[in-house]
């Protein structure tokens, strides 16, 4: 241990030359620092600016306004509203236990989950909750927590809810289309994202806009061909029919008979795009465009039209359908009852399988295939809707005689309901197949000639007979209008076999028959409340929707207003077809 040291003992004495040398080094160092500072700040300050900007400057995205989706009359079907999303910068967050408690309560999150996010070690950005209501955002702002900030996003809102869900679709939380028009037209609706440079303070708040790097480009509005008023009626009536007949599912399509524009389209089951909890794979499927089925007797007008067109028969040609059965090879074709002698017009009126099969067998397979192919079966409609199905039309050179016969009444071929509705434009336009569109058309659209106008008129007259007394669809009639249409009742094909007591009930028709304006196609999947014939299950839906739609469009009457009568026997037993 050292003791009693004098202060003089600790003094260090330097020689004069050495002290001058050290003083010179000190002056040189200071001069270097001054020169360096002058160089950086006066002549080459990029480095300092970059370092400063790295700490406070940020490039943030500028969301583009997503385009609206509206119906043909400008009624909004989808629109984006600005909302706030709350996020944290973990390196800047300073939060007290009481603030953490309040923040967790406002966010409706577990405190442990909030802590996990705001205290994570990697990254400078983490969402706490997205698309919150304005009241919640204001309450969180009032907590004044450093490192907690907000950004503006857009939340999609669908005023019609489930009413137009299967057409419009929905977006995800990032405003990207997931189904329907939102998905298929996403590139048009979304626009282009922009960006800007901002300065943030130590609490992560934007305090200054420095510059706009790229201006966002708003998305384009989409004007659909839908009429919200007709869509509402179609949705209501289909929902009621599915419930009354205890059907597994159902679909309805309403087309403009002259332009091919889709005025209404809905399905059941359905979902609400404003409520994500209602969304699942079964509910979001647009069955009218995606699901295929065997159309049954609704296809009978096409082989009959081709037989008339090629001169094999005319509407007055008489065929024998007794005894209600007809053998083709080892297979037997059956009618619901023995109809005896029937003209071609009556075969379509009462929906005779035997008569239709005999007409089909009088033609070559290629001839029947040609009318089906020209009607658009087995090929995409081309609407642009995601997942649109082609259906199935097998090559004619692989058909056996029994297949030629059964395909004449809609077995062995699969179609979508939209394809079926579109095919009927052949009869409403004087023989032309019209393209189908989900967007409003500003100009008349050209069709493709399939049959002559004379043949189209003859089929219309036959289909009008089908809705009269003695036909399969008197329940399709509409007060004050002439109606033409065809019923369909088919056993459901499951795993390659026709299921017993499981049916697909359908009806396709148009009105006014004198000058067709609307085509409506309906299909109910597995009605289970007792009735299953298309004339008893689907035709009444057609009648109610057609009546409402014609009234909305103010279409003039072409028949007496008391032309609809009740058929008690039909109401009790259902119709054939």
C-alpha positions in Angstrom: 0.0 0.0 0.0 1.3 3.5 -0.9 1.3 6.1 1.7 2.2 9.8 2.2 2.7 10.6 -1.6 3.4 14.2 -2.3 1.6 15.9 -5.2 5.0 16.7 -6.7 5.6 13.0 -6.9 2.7 12.6 -9.4 3.7 15.4 -11.7 5.0 14.5 -15.2 7.4 16.8 -16.9 7.7 16.9 -20.6 10.6 18.2 -22.6 9.7 21.5 -24.5 10.0 19.8 -27.9 7.7 17.0 -27.0 5.0 19.3 -25.8 5.1 21.3 -29.0 4.8 18.1 -31.0 1.7 17.0 -29.0 0.1 20.5 -29.4 0.7 20.3 -33.1 -1.0 16.9 -33.4 -4.0 18.3 -31.5 -4.3 21.3 -33.9 -3.9 19.0 -36.9 -6.7 16.8 -35.7 -9.0 19.7 -35.1 -8.2 21.1 -38.6 -9.0 17.7 -40.1 -12.4 17.5 -38.4 -13.3 21.0 -39.5 -12.3 20.3 -43.0 -14.3 17.0 -43.0 -17.4 18.7 -41.6 -17.1 21.5 -44.2 -16.7 18.9 -47.0 -19.7 16.8 -45.9 -22.1 19.7 -45.2 -21.0 22.1 -47.8 -19.7 20.2 -50.8 -20.9 16.6 -50.4 -23.8 16.3 -48.1 -25.6 13.3 -49.7 -24.3 10.9 -47.1 -25.6 12.8 -44.2 -29.0 13.3 -45.9 -29.2 9.6 -46.6 -28.4 8.7 -43.0 -31.0 11.2 -41.7 -33.6 10.1 -44.2 -33.0 6.4 -43.3 -34.1 7.3 -39.7 -37.1 9.5 -40.4 -37.9 9.4 -44.2 -40.2 6.6 -45.4 -41.7 5.7 -48.8 -45.4 4.8 -48.3 -47.9 3.4 -50.8 -50.8 5.5 -52.0 -53.8 3.3 -52.5 -55.7 3.7 -55.7 -59.5 4.1 -55.5 -61.1 0.9 -56.5 -63.8 1.3 -59.2 -67.4 1.0 -58.3 -69.7 -1.8 -59.7 -73.1 -0.5 -60.7 -76.2 -1.9 -62.4 -77.4 -0.8 -65.8 -79.3 2.1 -64.2 -76.4 3.3 -62.1 -77.5 1.7 -58.8 -74.4 0.9 -56.7 -73.7 -2.8 -56.2 -70.1 -2.4 -54.8 -68.2 0.6 -53.5 -65.1 1.2 -51.4 -65.2 3.3 -48.2 -62.1 4.7 -46.5 -61.3 3.0 -43.1 -58.4 3.1 -40.7 -56.0 0.3 -39.9 -53.8 0.5 -36.8 -50.2 -0.6 -36.8 -47.1 -0.4 -34.6 -43.3 0.3 -35.1 -41.9 -2.0 -32.5 -38.7 0.1 -32.2 -40.6 3.2 -31.3 -43.4 1.8 -29.1 -43.4 3.0 -25.5 -46.4 1.8 -23.7 -47.4 1.7 -20.0 -49.2 -1.3 -18.5 -52.5 0.6 -18.2 -52.2 1.7 -21.9 -51.6 -1.8 -22.9 -54.7 -2.9 -21.0 -56.8 -0.2 -22.7 -55.4 -0.9 -26.2 -56.1 -4.6 -25.9 -59.6 -4.0 -24.8 -60.3 -1.5 -27.7 -58.8 -3.9 -30.3 -60.8 -6.8 -28.8 -57.5 -8.8 -28.7 -55.8 -10.8 -26.0 -53.2 -8.7 -24.2 -50.5 -11.4 -24.8 -51.1 -11.2 -28.6 -50.8 -7.4 -28.6 -47.6 -7.6 -26.6 -46.2 -10.2 -29.0 -46.8 -7.9 -31.9 -45.6 -4.6 -30.5 -42.5 -6.1 -28.8 -41.3 -8.3 -31.7 -37.6 -7.8 -32.5 -37.7 -8.0 -36.3 -39.2 -5.4 -38.6 -40.4 -1.8 -38.2 -44.0 -2.4 -39.1 -46.7 -4.7 -37.8 -50.5 -4.5 -38.1 -52.4 -4.6 -34.9 -55.9 -4.6 -36.5 -57.1 -3.7 -40.0 -60.2 -1.9 -41.2 -61.5 -0.7 -37.8 -64.5 1.5 -37.3 -63.9 5.2 -36.9 -65.0 5.3 -33.3 -62.4 2.7 -32.4 -59.7 4.6 -34.2 -60.4 7.8 -32.4 -60.3 6.0 -29.0 -56.9 4.5 -29.8 -55.6 7.8 -31.0 -56.6 9.3 -27.6 -54.3 6.9 -25.8 -51.4 8.8 -27.4 -49.0 5.8 -27.5 -45.6 6.5 -29.2 -45.0 4.0 -32.1 -48.7 3.3 -32.6 -50.0 4.9 -35.8 -52.8 4.6 -38.5 -53.0 4.3 -42.2 -56.0 4.7 -44.5 -57.3 1.7 -46.3 -60.5 0.9 -48.2 -63.2 -1.5 -47.3 -65.5 -2.9 -49.9 -69.3 -2.5 -49.2 -72.1 -4.3 -51.1 -75.4 -2.5 -50.7 -77.4 -5.4 -52.2 -75.9 -7.9 -49.8 -76.7 -11.5 -50.8 -79.1 -10.3 -53.6 -76.3 -9.8 -56.2 -73.5 -11.7 -54.5 -73.0 -14.5 -57.1 -72.5 -12.0 -59.9 -70.6 -9.2 -58.0 -68.5 -11.4 -55.8 -66.2 -9.9 -53.1 -62.7 -8.8 -52.3 -60.2 -9.8 -49.6 -58.9 -7.5 -46.9 -56.2 -6.3 -49.3 -59.0 -5.1 -51.7 -58.2 -7.8 -54.2 -61.1 -9.5 -56.0 -61.7 -13.1 -54.9 -64.9 -14.1 -56.7 -67.3 -12.9 -59.4 -66.9 -9.6 -61.2 -64.5 -8.5 -58.4 -62.1 -11.2 -59.4 -62.7 -11.5 -63.2 -62.4 -7.7 -63.7 -59.9 -7.1 -60.9 -57.3 -5.6 -63.3 -59.8 -3.0 -64.4 -61.3 -2.2 -61.0 -58.1 -2.1 -59.0 -56.3 0.7 -60.8 -52.6 1.3 -60.1 -51.0 2.0 -56.6 -49.0 5.2 -56.2 -46.2 6.1 -53.7 -45.0 9.1 -51.8 -42.0 10.0 -49.5 -42.9 11.3 -46.0 -41.1 12.3 -42.8 -42.1 10.6 -39.6 -41.4 11.7 -36.0 -40.0 9.4 -33.3 -43.6 8.3 -32.5 -44.1 7.0 -36.1 -46.5 9.8 -37.1 -46.3 11.4 -40.5 -45.3 15.0 -40.0 -44.5 16.1 -43.5 -45.1 15.1 -47.1 -41.8 15.4 -48.9 -42.7 14.4 -52.5 -45.1 12.4 -54.6 -43.1 9.7 -56.4 -45.9 8.1 -58.4 -49.5 9.3 -58.7 -52.1 6.5 -58.1 -54.4 5.7 -61.0 -58.0 5.1 -59.9 -59.7 1.9 -61.1 -62.5 2.1 -63.7 -66.1 1.7 -62.8 -67.9 -1.4 -64.2 -71.5 -1.0 -65.5 -73.2 -4.4 -65.4 -76.1 -5.5 -67.5 -78.0 -6.4 -64.3 -81.2 -4.6 -63.4 -81.3 -4.3 -59.6 -85.1 -4.4 -59.6 -85.4 -7.6 -61.7 -82.5 -9.1 -59.7 -84.4 -8.5 -56.5 -87.5 -10.2 -57.8 -85.6 -13.2 -59.2 -83.7 -13.6 -55.9 -86.9 -13.4 -53.8 -88.8 -15.9 -55.9 -86.0 -18.4 -56.2 -85.4 -18.3 -52.4 -89.1 -18.9 -51.8 -89.2 -21.8 -54.3 -86.2 -23.5 -52.8 -87.8 -23.3 -49.4 -91.3 -24.4 -50.5 -90.1 -27.4 -52.5 -87.3 -28.2 -50.0 -84.8 -28.2 -52.8 -81.1 -28.8 -52.3 -80.2 -25.8 -54.5 -81.5 -23.6 -57.3 -80.6 -21.1 -60.0 -82.3 -18.6 -62.2 -81.1 -16.5 -65.2 -83.0 -13.6 -66.8 -81.7 -12.6 -70.3 -82.6 -9.8 -72.6 -84.0 -11.9 -75.4 -82.6 -9.6 -78.1 -79.2 -8.5 -76.8 -78.1 -11.4 -74.6 -77.5 -9.1 -71.7 -77.9 -10.8 -68.3 -80.6 -8.8 -66.4 -80.6 -11.0 -63.4 -78.7 -14.1 -62.1 -78.9 -15.6 -58.7 -78.5 -19.0 -56.9 -79.2 -20.8 -53.7 -77.5 -21.4 -51.3 -76.2 -17.9 -51.2 -73.9 -15.8 -49.0 -73.6 -12.2 -47.8 -70.4 -10.6 -49.1 -70.5 -8.0 -46.2 -70.2 -10.9 -43.7 -67.2 -13.1 -44.2 -68.6 -15.7 -41.8 -71.2 -16.6 -44.3 -68.7 -17.4 -47.0 -67.8 -21.0 -47.9 -67.2 -23.0 -51.0 -70.8 -24.3 -51.3 -72.4 -20.9 -51.0 -70.0 -18.8 -53.2 -70.4 -21.1 -56.3 -72.2 -19.4 -59.1 -74.1 -22.6 -60.1 -75.7 -21.0 -63.2 -72.3 -20.5 -64.8 -70.2 -23.2 -63.2 -72.4 -26.2 -62.5 -73.4 -28.5 -65.3 -76.4 -30.8 -65.5 -78.4 -32.9 -67.9 -81.2 -30.5 -69.1 -83.8 -33.1 -69.9 -86.8 -32.1 -72.0 -85.8 -28.4 -72.2 -83.6 -29.5 -75.1 -86.4 -31.0 -77.2 -87.0 -27.8 -79.2 -83.6 -28.1 -80.8 -83.7 -31.5 -82.5 -87.3 -30.7 -83.6 -86.1 -27.4 -85.0 -83.3 -29.1 -86.9 -85.7 -31.8 -88.3 -87.9 -29.0 -89.6 -85.0 -27.0 -90.9 -83.6 -30.0 -92.8 -87.0 -31.1 -94.1 -87.4 -34.3 -92.2 -90.7 -33.2 -90.6 -93.0 -30.2 -90.4 -95.1 -29.1 -87.5 -98.1 -31.1 -88.8 -96.3 -34.4 -89.4 -98.0 -37.1 -87.4 -96.1 -39.8 -85.5 -97.3 -42.8 -83.5 -96.1 -42.8 -79.9 -98.3 -45.7 -78.7 -98.1 -47.6 -76.5 -96.0 -45.0 -74.7 -92.8 -47.0 -75.0 -90.2 -47.4 -77.8 -87.4 -49.9 -78.0 -84.0 -48.8 -79.3 -81.7 -51.8 -79.4 -82.0 -53.4 -75.9 -83.1 -50.2 -74.3 -86.6 -48.8 -73.8 -87.7 -45.2 -74.0 -90.8 -44.3 -72.1 -93.4 -41.5 -71.9 -95.2 -40.7 -68.7 -98.4 -42.0 -70.4 -99.6 -43.4 -73.7 -100.2 -40.4 -76.0 -101.0 -42.3 -79.2 -100.9 -40.4 -82.5 -99.3 -36.9 -82.1 -98.3 -34.2 -84.6 -94.8 -32.8 -84.2 -96.3 -29.7 -82.6 -98.1 -31.9 -80.1 -95.0 -33.9 -79.4 -93.4 -30.7 -78.1 -96.6 -29.6 -76.4 -97.0 -32.7 -74.3 -93.2 -33.4 -74.1 -93.2 -36.9 -75.6 -89.9 -38.7 -75.2 -91.0 -41.4 -77.7 -92.0 -38.9 -80.4 -88.8 -36.8 -80.0 -86.6 -39.9 -80.1 -88.3 -41.0 -83.4 -87.7 -37.6 -84.9 -84.0 -37.6 -83.8 -83.5 -41.2 -85.2 -84.7 -40.0 -88.6 -81.6 -37.8 -88.8 -77.9 -38.6 -88.9 -76.0 -38.1 -85.6 -74.0 -35.3 -87.2 -77.1 -33.4 -87.9 -78.3 -33.4 -84.3 -74.7 -32.7 -83.1 -74.6 -29.7 -85.4 -77.7 -27.9 -83.9 -76.3 -28.5 -80.4 -72.9 -27.3 -81.3 -74.3 -24.2 -83.1 -76.5 -23.5 -80.1 -73.3 -23.1 -78.0 -73.4 -26.4 -76.0 -70.0 -27.9 -75.1 -68.2 -24.6 -75.4 -67.5 -21.6 -73.2 -70.0 -18.8 -73.4 -67.2 -16.3 -73.1 -68.6 -14.0 -70.4 -65.2 -13.8 -68.7 -66.7 -15.0 -65.4 -64.1 -17.0 -63.4 -64.6 -20.7 -63.6 -67.2 -20.6 -66.3 -67.9 -24.3 -67.4 -68.0 -25.6 -71.0 -70.4 -28.4 -70.4 -70.1 -31.7 -72.4 -71.1 -32.5 -76.0 -69.4 -35.7 -77.1 -68.3 -36.2 -80.7 -71.1 -37.5 -82.9 -69.0 -40.3 -84.3 -69.0 -42.0 -80.9 -72.8 -42.0 -80.5 -74.7 -45.2 -80.4 -78.3 -45.2 -81.7 -79.7 -45.2 -78.1 -77.5 -42.1 -77.4 -78.8 -40.3 -80.4 -82.3 -41.0 -79.1 -81.7 -40.0 -75.5 -79.7 -36.9 -76.4 -82.7 -35.6 -78.2 -84.5 -35.2 -74.9 -81.5 -34.0 -72.9 -79.8 -37.1 -71.5 -76.1 -37.8 -72.3 -75.3 -34.1 -72.7 -74.4 -31.6 -69.9 -75.0 -27.8 -70.0 -75.0 -24.9 -67.7 -78.2 -23.0 -67.0 -76.6 -19.9 -68.7 -75.9 -22.0 -71.8 -79.4 -23.2 -71.9 -80.9 -19.7 -71.5 -78.6 -18.4 -74.2 -79.5 -21.2 -76.6 -83.1 -20.1 -76.5 -82.1 -16.7 -78.1 -82.2 -18.8 -81.4 -86.0 -18.8 -81.1 -86.4 -15.2 -79.8 -84.3 -13.5 -82.5 -85.6 -15.2 -85.6 -82.9 -17.9 -85.7 -79.7 -16.1 -84.4 -77.6 -17.1 -81.4 -76.7 -14.0 -79.4 -73.6 -13.7 -77.3 -74.2 -13.4 -73.6 -72.7 -10.5 -71.6 -72.6 -9.4 -68.0 -71.8 -5.8 -69.0 -74.3 -3.3 -70.3 -74.2 -2.9 -74.0 -74.3 0.5 -75.6 -74.9 -0.8 -79.1 -76.8 -3.7 -80.7 -74.9 -6.9 -80.8 -74.5 -9.2 -83.8 -75.7 -12.8 -83.6 -74.8 -15.9 -85.5 -77.5 -17.5 -87.8 -78.4 -21.0 -86.7 -81.8 -21.7 -88.2 -84.2 -19.8 -90.5 -86.6 -17.2 -89.1 -89.5 -19.5 -90.3 -88.3 -22.4 -88.3 -87.7 -20.2 -85.2 -91.3 -18.9 -85.5 -92.7 -22.5 -85.8 -90.9 -23.5 -82.6 -92.2 -20.4 -80.8 -95.7 -21.4 -81.8 -95.2 -24.9 -80.5 -93.6 -23.7 -77.3 -96.6 -21.4 -76.8 -98.9 -24.5 -77.1 -96.8 -26.0 -74.2 -98.1 -23.2 -71.9 -101.7 -23.6 -72.9 -104.3 -26.1 -71.5 -103.1 -29.6 -72.5 -99.5 -28.6 -72.4 -96.9 -29.3 -69.7 -96.5 -25.7 -68.4 -99.8 -23.8 -68.0 -98.5 -22.6 -64.7 -95.9 -20.6 -66.6 -98.5 -18.3 -68.1 -98.5 -14.5 -67.3 -101.5 -12.3 -67.1 -101.8 -10.2 -70.2 -98.9 -11.8 -72.1 -98.4 -14.7 -74.5 -95.7 -17.1 -73.1 -93.6 -19.7 -74.9 -91.6 -22.2 -73.0 -90.5 -25.8 -72.2 -90.4 -27.8 -69.0 -87.7 -30.3 -68.0 -87.7 -33.1 -65.5 -84.6 -35.3 -65.4 -83.3 -37.9 -63.0 -80.2 -36.6 -61.4 -76.9 -38.3 -62.6 -74.7 -39.1 -59.6 -71.4 -41.0 -60.0 -72.4 -42.1 -63.5 -75.8 -43.5 -62.5 -79.3 -42.0 -62.5 -80.5 -41.7 -58.9 -83.9 -42.9 -58.0 -86.3 -40.2 -56.7 -83.7 -37.4 -57.1 -84.7 -35.0 -59.8 -83.6 -31.8 -61.6 -86.7 -29.7 -62.3 -86.4 -26.9 -64.9 -88.2 -24.5 -67.1 -87.0 -22.2 -69.9 -89.3 -19.7 -71.5 -89.8 -16.3 -73.0 -92.3 -13.5 -73.3 -94.1 -11.7 -74.9 -94.2 -14.6 -77.5 -95.3 -12.2 -80.2 -92.2 -10.1 -79.8 -89.9 -11.7 -77.2 -88.2 -9.4 -74.8 -87.1 -11.6 -71.9 -85.8 -15.2 -71.5 -85.9 -16.8 -68.1 -84.4 -20.2 -67.2 -84.9 -21.8 -63.8 -83.5 -25.0 -62.3 -84.3 -26.6 -58.9 -81.9 -29.3 -57.7 -83.6 -32.2 -55.9 -87.0 -30.8 -54.9 -88.1 -33.0 -52.0 -91.6 -31.7 -50.9 -93.6 -34.1 -53.1 -93.7 -32.3 -56.5 -90.8 -32.6 -58.9 -92.2 -32.1 -62.5 -90.7 -28.9 -64.0 -94.2 -27.7 -64.9 -95.2 -27.8 -61.2 -92.0 -26.7 -59.6 -90.1 -24.4 -61.9 -92.8 -23.0 -64.2 -94.6 -21.0 -61.4 -91.3 -19.3 -60.5 -91.0 -18.3 -64.2 -94.5 -16.8 -64.1 -93.9 -14.6 -61.1 -90.5 -13.4 -62.1 -91.6 -12.7 -65.7 -94.7 -10.9 -64.6 -92.7 -8.6 -62.3 -89.9 -8.0 -64.9 -92.3 -7.2 -67.7 -94.1 -4.7 -65.4 -90.8 -3.0 -64.4 -89.8 -2.7 -68.1 -93.2 -1.5 -69.0 -93.6 -4.0 -71.8 -96.9 -3.7 -73.7 -99.4 -6.5 -73.3 -99.9 -8.9 -76.3 -102.8 -10.9 -74.8 -106.0 -10.2 -72.7 -105.3 -9.4 -69.1 -107.6 -12.3 -68.0 -105.8 -14.9 -70.1 -104.6 -16.9 -67.1 -106.8 -19.6 -65.6 -106.3 -22.1 -62.8 -106.0 -25.8 -63.6 -106.9 -27.7 -60.3 -105.8 -31.1 -61.6 -102.4 -29.8 -62.6 -102.0 -28.0 -59.2 -102.7 -31.3 -57.5 -100.5 -33.7 -59.6 -97.9 -31.6 -61.4 -97.1 -31.6 -65.1 -95.2 -33.9 -67.3 -91.9 -33.1 -68.9 
